[in-house]
Amino acid sequence: NLLSYDVLDKKAEAISAEFGDLLAQIKTTENRLAEVKELKTHIINYMKTKDAYAEYKKSGYSKKVQAKYETELILHKASKAYFNKRGLEKLPTIKSLQTEEQELYQAKNQAYGKYKKAKTEMQDILNAKMNVDRILNLKQVEKTHEKTQEVR
């Protein structure tokens, strides 16, 4: 149903816009996935190092205890700084983050399926449009060439 150049042109614009929207949606989903993974990592590190930090604090911030738990304390402080930077007063549960992560993967996979289909369709339509443009341009060049020969 692309017998009219205007219809072909509008279809090419529409499919290109749809392709761009799907790509943006996939990138947004991937960014959120990365954020969720990073948050999960910091929550796990925070929970694993909580006891070491409590012992360090209980010891009156002893250098001896600090040396004993140096790695744990660094991870604990980095996680705490991450939470503070993002303004997280109450941490989400790991289970809720895993559920969100699964939903994001599903959304990404669905969008990626649509993206692949739209990409193929877009390539086909843009190739057709390019071929039509080339044919129309050739006809225009031939007409111009004929007119210049008539003038001579």
Backbone as CSV, one residue per row, in Angstrom:
resi,resn,N_x,N_y,N_z,CA_x,CA_y,CA_z,C_x,C_y,C_z
1,ASN,0.823,-1.208,0.000,0.000,0.000,0.000,0.859,1.261,0.000
2,LEU,1.995,1.187,-0.603,2.901,2.336,-0.651,3.069,2.804,-2.090
3,LEU,1.951,2.969,-2.789,2.027,3.372,-4.191,2.189,4.882,-4.351
4,SER,1.889,5.626,-3.321,2.041,7.078,-3.359,3.333,7.462,-2.644
5,TYR,4.061,8.396,-3.234,5.318,8.833,-2.623,5.066,9.482,-1.267
6,ASP,3.977,10.240,-1.154,3.658,10.888,0.119,3.403,9.857,1.215
7,VAL,2.697,8.799,0.872,2.432,7.731,1.838,3.738,7.065,2.236
8,LEU,4.599,6.807,1.275,5.909,6.213,1.547,6.733,7.110,2.458
9,ASP,6.734,8.394,2.174,7.492,9.351,2.971,6.972,9.405,4.408
10,LYS,5.651,9.464,4.569,5.058,9.508,5.916,5.324,8.212,6.673
11,LYS,5.245,7.091,5.974,5.514,5.795,6.593,6.978,5.719,7.051
12,ALA,7.889,6.237,6.249,9.315,6.243,6.607,9.547,7.096,7.856
13,GLU,8.901,8.253,7.922,9.036,9.109,9.101,8.450,8.439,10.335
14,ALA,7.271,7.833,10.184,6.593,7.193,11.315,7.410,6.016,11.854
15,ILE,7.911,5.177,10.977,8.663,4.005,11.425,10.003,4.422,12.029
16,SER,10.598,5.492,11.515,11.848,5.997,12.092,11.604,6.543,13.499
17,ALA,10.479,7.230,13.683,10.132,7.762,15.008,9.860,6.622,15.989
18,GLU,9.135,5.611,15.528,8.852,4.455,16.383,10.151,3.752,16.781
19,PHE,11.048,3.596,15.827,12.345,2.967,16.083,13.119,3.756,17.137
20,GLY,13.130,5.082,16.995,13.822,5.939,17.964,13.206,5.845,19.351
21,ASP,11.875,5.790,19.415,11.194,5.660,20.705,11.533,4.336,21.386
22,LEU,11.537,3.258,20.608,11.869,1.953,21.179,13.314,1.912,21.667
23,LEU,14.201,2.520,20.918,15.604,2.571,21.331,15.754,3.360,22.632
24,ALA,15.053,4.478,22.737,15.094,5.285,23.968,14.517,4.496,25.142
25,GLN,13.456,3.764,24.896,12.832,2.955,25.949,13.796,1.873,26.431
26,ILE,14.491,1.231,25.513,15.455,0.194,25.879,16.597,0.793,26.695
27,LYS,17.095,1.934,26.270,18.194,2.580,27.000,17.760,2.992,28.406
28,THR,16.550,3.518,28.541,16.031,3.901,29.851,15.926,2.683,30.763
29,THR,15.431,1.590,30.207,15.301,0.352,30.978,16.673,-0.166,31.394
30,GLU,17.632,-0.121,30.474,18.993,-0.578,30.802,19.617,0.289,31.890
31,ASN,19.388,1.592,31.829,19.922,2.491,32.864,19.319,2.163,34.229
32,ARG,18.011,1.930,34.259,17.360,1.586,35.527,17.865,0.247,36.032
33,LEU,18.074,-0.702,35.138,18.637,-1.994,35.536,20.008,-1.821,36.193
34,ALA,20.819,-0.981,35.615,22.151,-0.716,36.177,22.032,-0.090,37.566
35,GLU,21.081,0.839,37.728,20.871,1.469,39.037,20.431,0.446,40.075
36,VAL,19.510,-0.432,39.693,19.015,-1.453,40.619,20.145,-2.395,41.023
37,LYS,20.958,-2.808,40.061,22.085,-3.694,40.369,23.071,-3.024,41.318
38,GLU,23.358,-1.758,41.056,24.289,-1.027,41.915,23.715,-0.887,43.323
39,LEU,22.440,-0.574,43.422,21.795,-0.439,44.730,21.816,-1.775,45.472
40,LYS,21.523,-2.866,44.760,21.575,-4.191,45.386,22.965,-4.488,45.926
41,THR,23.971,-4.177,45.134,25.353,-4.420,45.555,25.671,-3.657,46.839
42,HIS,25.276,-2.388,46.893,25.566,-1.581,48.085,24.774,-2.057,49.302
43,ILE,23.549,-2.486,49.103,22.762,-2.996,50.231,23.396,-4.273,50.770
44,ILE,23.789,-5.162,49.874,24.429,-6.411,50.301,25.734,-6.119,51.034
45,ASN,26.556,-5.223,50.479,27.815,-4.861,51.144,27.552,-4.245,52.512
46,TYR,26.545,-3.401,52.587,26.195,-2.735,53.850,25.795,-3.771,54.898
47,MET,24.956,-4.706,54.482,24.489,-5.728,55.427,25.630,-6.649,55.866
48,LYS,26.508,-7.006,54.944,27.624,-7.891,55.273,28.611,-7.238,56.238
49,THR,28.745,-5.927,56.150,29.770,-5.234,56.935,29.203,-4.532,58.166
50,LYS,27.921,-4.701,58.399,27.255,-4.024,59.516,27.849,-4.428,60.873
51,ASP,28.091,-5.711,61.038,28.634,-6.204,62.312,30.053,-5.685,62.552
52,ALA,30.862,-5.670,61.511,32.237,-5.173,61.653,32.226,-3.700,62.047
53,TYR,31.327,-2.916,61.428,31.248,-1.499,61.768,30.752,-1.312,63.197
54,ALA,29.790,-2.135,63.626,29.280,-2.042,65.002,30.389,-2.341,66.005
55,GLU,31.202,-3.344,65.708,32.324,-3.675,66.601,33.343,-2.536,66.619
56,TYR,33.612,-1.954,65.479,34.546,-0.825,65.380,34.028,0.363,66.197
57,LYS,32.765,0.631,66.063,32.151,1.747,66.792,32.153,1.462,68.292
58,LYS,31.854,0.222,68.678,31.813,-0.182,70.085,33.196,-0.083,70.733
59,SER,34.236,-0.303,69.924,35.606,-0.257,70.452,36.086,1.175,70.639
60,GLY,35.244,2.136,70.312,35.658,3.540,70.430,36.534,3.955,69.262
61,TYR,36.290,3.339,68.131,37.028,3.631,66.892,38.523,3.347,67.051
62,SER,38.790,2.207,67.640,40.155,1.765,67.909,40.916,1.517,66.603
63,LYS,42.179,1.922,66.606,43.039,1.710,65.434,43.266,0.209,65.199
64,LYS,43.332,-0.531,66.295,43.560,-1.967,66.192,42.374,-2.658,65.492
65,VAL,41.161,-2.298,65.892,39.961,-2.878,65.282,39.818,-2.371,63.846
66,GLN,40.194,-1.117,63.625,40.134,-0.553,62.279,41.049,-1.333,61.346
67,ALA,42.241,-1.652,61.800,43.180,-2.417,60.978,42.641,-3.825,60.710
68,LYS,41.973,-4.403,61.701,41.435,-5.755,61.573,40.319,-5.814,60.516
69,TYR,39.482,-4.793,60.491,38.323,-4.772,59.586,38.433,-3.703,58.505
70,GLU,39.630,-3.415,58.083,39.844,-2.308,57.145,38.974,-2.434,55.881
71,THR,38.990,-3.562,55.234,38.229,-3.760,53.997,36.727,-3.612,54.246
72,GLU,36.244,-4.242,55.311,34.823,-4.175,55.640,34.386,-2.738,55.929
73,LEU,35.230,-2.005,56.641,34.887,-0.620,56.988,34.845,0.269,55.743
74,ILE,35.755,0.033,54.828,35.765,0.805,53.578,34.483,0.535,52.795
75,LEU,34.097,-0.736,52.677,32.863,-1.085,51.966,31.638,-0.491,52.673
76,HIS,31.630,-0.558,53.988,30.500,-0.038,54.765,30.353,1.470,54.555
77,LYS,31.457,2.177,54.647,31.416,3.636,54.469,31.032,4.010,53.039
78,ALA,31.524,3.255,52.054,31.178,3.533,50.658,29.682,3.318,50.429
79,SER,29.139,2.275,51.008,27.699,2.010,50.869,26.889,3.098,51.561
80,LYS,27.311,3.478,52.747,26.603,4.532,53.484,26.656,5.850,52.703
81,ALA,27.786,6.166,52.099,27.913,7.390,51.296,26.999,7.319,50.071
82,TYR,26.900,6.155,49.459,26.020,5.962,48.300,24.570,6.228,48.702
83,PHE,24.144,5.687,49.834,22.766,5.889,50.295,22.506,7.366,50.597
84,ASN,23.456,8.000,51.247,23.303,9.419,51.580,23.239,10.282,50.327
85,LYS,24.066,9.969,49.359,24.107,10.729,48.110,22.771,10.667,47.375
86,ARG,22.096,9.541,47.481,20.808,9.360,46.813,19.621,9.682,47.705
87,GLY,19.908,10.108,48.921,18.842,10.502,49.837,17.988,9.331,50.296
88,LEU,18.588,8.180,50.408,17.853,6.984,50.824,17.905,6.855,52.343
89,GLU,16.793,7.132,52.982,16.729,6.969,54.432,16.318,5.545,54.779
90,LYS,15.319,5.013,54.040,14.879,3.648,54.243,15.268,2.848,53.000
91,LEU,16.001,1.784,53.221,16.485,0.980,52.106,15.412,0.002,51.637
92,PRO,15.304,-0.174,50.311,14.375,-1.184,49.801,14.907,-2.582,50.111
93,THR,14.030,-3.542,50.107,14.466,-4.913,50.367,15.101,-5.497,49.106
94,ILE,15.950,-6.466,49.312,16.593,-7.145,48.183,15.517,-7.835,47.343
95,LYS,14.516,-8.395,47.996,13.445,-9.087,47.277,12.691,-8.124,46.363
96,SER,12.395,-6.928,46.844,11.679,-5.951,46.006,12.543,-5.512,44.824
97,LEU,13.842,-5.399,45.055,14.758,-5.031,43.968,14.869,-6.164,42.944
98,GLN,14.856,-7.397,43.416,14.905,-8.531,42.494,13.631,-8.596,41.650
99,THR,12.491,-8.305,42.269,11.221,-8.283,41.530,11.252,-7.190,40.472
100,GLU,11.718,-6.004,40.863,11.816,-4.902,39.897,12.776,-5.260,38.772
101,GLU,13.871,-5.901,39.118,14.863,-6.301,38.119,14.252,-7.277,37.110
102,GLN,13.474,-8.237,37.588,12.818,-9.196,36.693,11.824,-8.479,35.775
103,GLU,11.060,-7.546,36.323,10.094,-6.792,35.516,10.809,-5.965,34.452
104,LEU,11.935,-5.379,34.835,12.710,-4.582,33.878,13.263,-5.462,32.753
105,TYR,13.741,-6.650,33.103,14.237,-7.566,32.073,13.116,-7.972,31.118
106,GLN,11.927,-8.220,31.660,10.791,-8.569,30.803,10.450,-7.407,29.870
107,ALA,10.391,-6.205,30.432,10.074,-5.022,29.618,11.134,-4.815,28.545
108,LYS,12.392,-5.010,28.914,13.484,-4.842,27.947,13.371,-5.871,26.823
109,ASN,13.092,-7.117,27.178,12.979,-8.169,26.161,11.803,-7.916,25.218
110,GLN,10.679,-7.455,25.769,9.527,-7.137,24.919,9.856,-5.978,23.986
111,ALA,10.458,-4.940,24.547,10.817,-3.777,23.731,11.859,-4.159,22.684
112,TYR,12.782,-5.044,23.044,13.815,-5.447,22.095,13.217,-6.236,20.936
113,GLY,12.208,-7.064,21.218,11.527,-7.794,20.139,10.860,-6.827,19.172
114,LYS,10.175,-5.829,19.725,9.533,-4.809,18.883,10.594,-4.002,18.133
115,TYR,11.708,-3.732,18.811,12.814,-2.968,18.224,13.374,-3.691,16.999
116,LYS,13.610,-4.993,17.118,14.156,-5.758,15.997,13.194,-5.742,14.811
117,LYS,11.896,-5.906,15.097,10.888,-5.894,14.031,10.826,-4.507,13.378
118,ALA,10.835,-3.460,14.204,10.774,-2.094,13.679,12.029,-1.769,12.873
119,LYS,13.169,-2.287,13.314,14.423,-2.028,12.600,14.368,-2.637,11.201
120,THR,13.910,-3.871,11.121,13.805,-4.541,9.820,12.840,-3.793,8.914
121,GLU,11.682,-3.440,9.471,10.680,-2.722,8.683,11.206,-1.352,8.247
122,MET,11.892,-0.676,9.177,12.440,0.637,8.851,13.472,0.530,7.727
123,GLN,14.342,-0.460,7.801,15.356,-0.633,6.763,14.703,-0.896,5.409
124,ASP,13.668,-1.732,5.403,12.972,-2.034,4.148,12.333,-0.778,3.563
125,ILE,11.652,-0.023,4.391,10.956,1.177,3.905,11.951,2.244,3.473
126,LEU,13.006,2.425,4.261,13.997,3.437,3.883,14.735,3.039,2.600
127,ASN,14.979,1.744,2.419,15.591,1.286,1.157,14.654,1.554,-0.014
128,ALA,13.368,1.255,0.177,12.387,1.508,-0.887,12.335,2.995,-1.197
129,LYS,12.313,3.821,-0.160,12.253,5.273,-0.356,13.509,5.765,-1.072
130,MET,14.660,5.236,-0.669,15.910,5.634,-1.298,15.911,5.238,-2.779
131,ASN,15.407,4.060,-3.080,15.331,3.615,-4.474,14.395,4.503,-5.286
132,VAL,13.247,4.842,-4.710,12.303,5.719,-5.397,12.929,7.096,-5.599
133,ASP,13.590,7.603,-4.564,14.262,8.904,-4.689,15.309,8.868,-5.806
134,ARG,16.046,7.781,-5.869,17.078,7.640,-6.888,16.437,7.602,-8.285
135,ILE,15.346,6.834,-8.421,14.656,6.746,-9.718,14.093,8.098,-10.115
136,LEU,13.439,8.769,-9.170,12.870,10.088,-9.474,13.961,11.087,-9.828
137,ASN,15.078,10.999,-9.146,16.198,11.894,-9.427,16.776,11.599,-10.807
138,LEU,16.875,10.330,-11.183,17.376,9.967,-12.509,16.454,10.504,-13.591
139,LYS,15.156,10.373,-13.378,14.207,10.898,-14.367,14.358,12.415,-14.482
140,GLN,14.568,13.071,-13.362,14.743,14.527,-13.374,16.027,14.894,-14.110
141,VAL,17.085,14.134,-13.883,18.356,14.389,-14.569,18.202,14.168,-16.062
142,GLU,17.470,13.103,-16.464,17.252,12.832,-17.889,16.466,13.963,-18.541
143,LYS,15.435,14.464,-17.869,14.647,15.574,-18.408,15.511,16.811,-18.567
144,THR,16.316,17.090,-17.567,17.205,18.250,-17.634,18.203,18.072,-18.771
145,HIS,18.727,16.872,-18.941,19.684,16.578,-19.996,19.026,16.755,-21.380
146,GLU,17.774,16.289,-21.526,17.052,16.437,-22.787,16.825,17.913,-23.106
147,LYS,16.457,18.694,-22.109,16.204,20.121,-22.315,17.478,20.842,-22.735
148,THR,18.581,20.497,-22.134,19.835,21.157,-22.520,20.241,20.777,-23.950
149,GLN,19.936,19.540,-24.359,20.255,19.135,-25.730,19.344,19.846,-26.739
150,GLU,18.074,20.074,-26.350,17.151,20.783,-27.224,17.590,22.228,-27.428
151,VAL,18.114,22.833,-26.420,18.541,24.227,-26.488,19.737,24.362,-27.415
152,ARG,20.591,23.382,-27.492,21.793,23.444,-28.315,21.380,23.338,-29.718
